[in-house]
């Protein structure tokens, strides 16, 4: 398997949208119920630090950041989003994406990355822990999807290269 992590470009959208839809279909990846249009997605995620994973020149995953607040004091804090195609999960692609996203985010001055992950999504929680995130809390019944309440693990990763020391 030849895995390459590279910057996202607009031509990747069809693949990214399909992968996002596969994640949505699991019922434990997001409270979204359908993949958005490119314009909605493009406005939701920070323009820098958008990554895709390719295996043999085919996009099989993506990782992006979203702003947690427009307030200046939070300019170095972002929420991570990582998705891997259904048939490529469990092969280390998500870990490589997240590790690369951490490195790229630090280059851009982010000192804290956070993630809200459905408590039922054990694989994603473990992936984040392997990449230096820690659970800082569990938000009980934070949202309802398809008539079912879900808890969310709230995780964060503090940079030891950017921000306060």
N, C-alpha and C positions, 0 to 999 in steps of 0.2 A: 504494500500500500504506500503510494507516494502522496504524503500529506503536505499541503502548502497552506500557510496562513497569509492572507494578503488583505489590502484595503478593499472595501466594498466599492463598487461603481454601479451606476444606475442600470447597466446591462444585467446585473446580478438579480434585479428585483423579481423577475419571474420565479427564479429558484428560491429566493429568500421568502417570498410570499407563500410558496407551496410548503416549505419547511415550517413556516409560522403556522399555517393551517393545520399541519400534522400535529404540531404541539397543542394547538387549541383543541383538537379532536380528542386528546387524552383526557380532558376534563380536569387535569391537575397542574396545568402549566401556567394558566392565566385566567383572569376573569373575563377576558375578551371572548366573544362567541363567534367571531368571524374575522378573517384577515382583512385589514384595512386597505384602502387604496394607497398607491405609492405616496401621494401628496400628504395624506394623513400620517403615514408612517414616517415620512421624511421630516415632517414638522415635529413629530413626537421625540425623535432621537437626535442627540447632539451630532453635529456634522463631523466632528473629529472622532477618532477611535472607533470607526465602523469597520468591522473585520468580517471576512468570510473564510471558511475552510474549504479547500478543494482537494478532492482525491481524484487523481488521474484526470485533471482539468474539469471536473464536475463539482459544482458548489454543493456541499453536503452539510453546511452549518453556518451560523452567523453569530456574532456577538456585538452588542452596541451599548451605549450609555444614554441615560436620560437624566435631565436636570431634575434635582429634587426641589429646588427653589430658585426663584429669580433674584432673591436677595443677595447682595454682594458678599455677605459673610459666608454664604454656602457655595461660592463659585468653585471650590475644590471638592465638592461632594456630589457624587453621581450614583444613580442606580444602574445595576448591570442587568442585561438581558442576554441569555445564551440559549440557542436552540440548535439541535442536531437532527438531521433527517432520520426518520423512523428506522430505516434499514441500516443506518450507520451508528446507532447508539451502542455504547458499551465498548467502543474501540479506542477510547482515549482522545477522541476529537474534541469533545467538550472541554476536557482538561487543557489541551493545547490552546484552544480558543481563549479560555478564561485566563490562563497564564500570560498569553500574549496581550490580552486586553489590559491586564494589570500593568504590564511593562509600558504599554503605549499610554495608558492613563497617567502614569507617573511622569512620563516625558511631557505631557500636556499640563502638568501642575495639579492633578487631582490627588488629594491627601486621604480621602475616605471614599470607599466604594461600599455600597449597601445592596442588599437583595431581600426581597420579600418572596418567600417560596412556600407554596402550599405544604402544609405539614405532611400530607400524604405522599408528597414527591420526595421520597427518601433518597433516591439517586442524586437528585439535584442538590439537596442539602449536603450530602457527603462530598460531592464534587466541589462545592464551594469551600467546605472545611479543608479539603486537600490543598486548596489554593490560598490558604491563609485567612479565610473568613472565620468568624466565630459567631455563635448564636448569642444575641443580646436580648432576646425575648421572644415570646410567642403571643401573637395577637389572636385571641380566641374569637371565633365566629365573626371575623372581620368583614366577610363578604359572602353573598349568596349567589350561587350559580346553578342554574337548572333546578331550582327549588331546594338546594342543599346548602347549608352553611358550611364554610370552610375556615379552618385555622390557618394562619400564616406564620412560619418561622421568619423572624427578622434577623438577618445576619449583616455583619460589617467587617471590612478589612481596612485597617489603618496602615498607611504607608510609613515605612521607616526611612524613606528617602525624600519625601516631600512634606511640607508643612512643619508643624512644631516638632521639636525633639527634646 
